[in-house]
């Protein structure tokens, strides 16, 4: 199954990579790899992750305080947010 990012989610993802890379060289790459690992888990078993508000689901990212918000579409996974866990809750809800 393919994955599509909402444009705002793509921006969040890239911004976080840049932030972590500025903090410590190589950390941005580790963040990117952690996001890709989370996406692999989502693609393998999309219904496994908890619904936070139907039809939205959340997958926690390992080793970083982030989670992916996504929906399961007939032909793809739609990522609505690459969200920091301490950010304002549900800020991404109007992206649906």
C-alpha positions in Angstrom: 0.0 0.0 0.0 1.4 3.4 -0.8 1.7 6.4 1.6 0.7 10.0 0.8 1.6 12.9 3.0 -0.7 15.9 3.5 1.5 18.9 2.4 1.4 20.2 6.0 2.6 16.8 7.3 5.4 16.7 4.8 6.5 20.2 6.0 6.3 19.0 9.7 8.4 16.0 8.8 11.1 18.0 7.0 11.2 20.7 9.6 11.7 18.2 12.4 14.6 16.5 10.4 16.3 19.9 10.1 15.7 20.7 13.7 17.2 17.5 15.0 20.1 17.8 12.6 20.9 21.3 13.9 20.8 19.9 17.5 23.3 17.1 16.7 24.8 15.9 13.4 23.2 12.6 12.4 20.2 13.0 14.6 18.0 14.3 11.8 18.8 11.1 9.8 17.9 9.0 12.8 14.6 10.8 13.1 13.9 10.2 9.4 14.7 6.5 9.9 12.3 6.3 12.9 9.5 7.9 10.9 10.1 5.5 8.0 10.1 2.5 10.5 6.7 3.8 11.9 5.4 4.1 8.3 6.5 0.5 7.6 4.5 -0.7 10.6 1.5 1.3 9.6 1.6 -0.1 6.0 2.0 -3.6 7.2 -0.9 -3.5 9.7 -2.8 -0.2 9.3 -5.8 -1.2 11.5 -3.5 -2.3 14.4 -3.1 1.3 15.7 -5.5 3.0 18.0 -8.2 5.2 16.6 -7.9 8.6 18.3 -11.1 9.9 16.7 -12.6 7.9 13.8 -11.3 7.7 11.2 -8.0 9.0 12.5 -5.4 6.6 13.9 -2.1 7.3 15.7 1.2 5.5 15.5 3.9 6.4 18.0 7.4 6.9 16.7 10.0 5.0 18.6 12.8 7.0 20.3 11.3 10.4 19.5 8.4 12.3 21.0 6.3 12.2 17.8 3.4 10.3 16.4 1.9 9.9 13.0 -1.8 10.7 12.4 -3.2 8.9 9.5 -6.3 7.6 7.8 -6.8 4.3 5.9 -8.0 5.1 2.4 -9.1 2.4 -0.2 -5.8 2.6 -2.1 -3.3 4.3 0.3 -2.4 5.5 3.8 -2.9 9.3 4.1 -0.6 10.9 6.7 -2.2 14.0 8.1 0.4 15.0 10.7 3.8 14.2 11.9 3.0 15.5 15.4 5.1 16.3 18.4 3.5 14.7 21.5 3.7 18.0 23.5 2.0 20.1 20.8 -1.5 21.5 21.0 -3.8 18.4 20.8 -5.8 17.9 17.6 -4.2 20.9 15.8 -4.2 18.8 12.7 -8.0 17.9 12.7 -9.0 20.6 10.2 -6.7 18.9 7.6 -9.1 16.1 6.9 
